[in-house]
Amino acid sequence: MRLVLTSDTHVPRRARALPEELLRAVDDADVVVHAGDWTDTATLDLLASRAAQLVAVHGNNDGPELQARLPEVAHATVGGLRLAVVHDTGPARGREERCAQRFPGTDLLVFGHSHIPWDTTGPGGLRLLNPGSPTDRRRQPHHTYMTAEVADGRLLDVTLHRLTSPR
């Protein structure tokens, strides 16, 4: 199974639309994961219409309409992999331990909020991934998203994709 991981799209505040490269990846994915801060329902509707399966949450910049449609935390099992998604995990210091306690029985936690790509493994093997942002790089050198493969309940081939610029 091919996963696309994204977060913090902030359309239309930070970009007019999602980058074409990301949309092509969404079209080719089995599962798309969005870790919140959409800021508009049109982007949610777009990804929901293009994704074979969408696992998504709302973030701190998402208003009542998005909060009504999306949970704060999402759980799914994809290809035997136990996945959780949340927008904010708190400070970087102690993140792995905090998340291992908060998400027991989870293999992969996808989160956003900081716009900083992150890839670590916590106690008990919990993998933590933040795909950064495809539209608002903040102090990062690139706009980013991630892809990964899942086979037999294992996460394989995690790749951070660097975009030249958003639309």
Solvent accessible surface area in square Angstrom, and as a share of the most:
residue,aa,sasa,rsa
1,M,82,0.37
2,R,77,0.28
3,L,0,0.00
4,V,0,0.00
5,L,0,0.00
6,T,0,0.00
7,S,0,0.00
8,D,0,0.00
9,T,0,0.00
10,H,9,0.04
11,V,9,0.05
12,P,87,0.55
13,R,157,0.57
14,R,143,0.52
15,A,8,0.06
16,R,194,0.71
17,A,30,0.23
18,L,3,0.01
19,P,5,0.03
20,E,82,0.37
21,E,64,0.29
22,L,0,0.00
23,L,7,0.03
24,R,136,0.50
25,A,9,0.07
26,V,1,0.00
27,D,73,0.38
28,D,103,0.53
29,A,7,0.05
30,D,63,0.33
31,V,0,0.00
32,V,0,0.00
33,V,0,0.00
34,H,0,0.00
35,A,0,0.00
36,G,0,0.00
37,D,1,0.01
38,W,0,0.00
39,T,20,0.12
40,D,30,0.15
41,T,33,0.19
42,A,67,0.52
43,T,7,0.04
44,L,7,0.04
45,D,66,0.34
46,L,64,0.32
47,L,0,0.00
48,A,51,0.40
49,S,90,0.58
50,R,85,0.31
51,A,14,0.11
52,A,85,0.66
53,Q,75,0.33
54,L,45,0.23
55,V,12,0.07
56,A,8,0.07
57,V,0,0.00
58,H,35,0.16
59,G,4,0.03
60,N,97,0.50
61,N,57,0.29
62,D,4,0.02
63,G,33,0.32
64,P,117,0.73
65,E,109,0.49
66,L,5,0.02
67,Q,87,0.39
68,A,90,0.70
69,R,118,0.43
70,L,19,0.10
71,P,63,0.40
72,E,109,0.49
73,V,42,0.24
74,A,12,0.10
75,H,124,0.55
76,A,24,0.19
77,T,91,0.53
78,V,3,0.01
79,G,34,0.33
80,G,50,0.48
81,L,5,0.03
82,R,119,0.43
83,L,3,0.01
84,A,0,0.00
85,V,0,0.00
86,V,4,0.02
87,H,8,0.04
88,D,64,0.33
89,T,10,0.06
90,G,30,0.29
91,P,96,0.60
92,A,51,0.39
93,R,220,0.80
94,G,32,0.31
95,R,15,0.06
96,E,32,0.14
97,E,92,0.41
98,R,90,0.33
99,C,3,0.02
100,A,23,0.18
101,Q,149,0.66
102,R,118,0.43
103,F,10,0.04
104,P,103,0.65
105,G,50,0.49
106,T,18,0.10
107,D,36,0.19
108,L,0,0.00
109,L,0,0.00
110,V,0,0.00
111,F,1,0.00
112,G,2,0.02
113,H,63,0.28
114,S,33,0.21
115,H,2,0.01
116,I,73,0.37
117,P,33,0.21
118,W,59,0.21
119,D,70,0.36
120,T,45,0.26
121,T,83,0.48
122,G,10,0.10
123,P,69,0.43
124,G,95,0.91
125,G,47,0.45
126,L,6,0.03
127,R,62,0.23
128,L,0,0.00
129,L,0,0.00
130,N,0,0.00
131,P,0,0.00
132,G,0,0.00
133,S,1,0.01
134,P,0,0.00
135,T,4,0.02
136,D,18,0.09
137,R,103,0.38
138,R,110,0.40
139,R,201,0.73
140,Q,39,0.17
141,P,102,0.64
142,H,72,0.32
143,H,16,0.07
144,T,5,0.03
145,Y,6,0.02
146,M,5,0.02
147,T,5,0.03
148,A,1,0.00
149,E,53,0.24
150,V,3,0.02
151,A,44,0.34
152,D,141,0.73
153,G,21,0.20
154,R,150,0.55
155,L,28,0.14
156,L,56,0.28
157,D,106,0.55
158,V,37,0.21
159,T,61,0.35
160,L,61,0.30
161,H,43,0.19
162,R,155,0.57
163,L,9,0.04
164,T,139,0.81
165,S,67,0.43
166,P,33,0.21
167,R,109,0.40
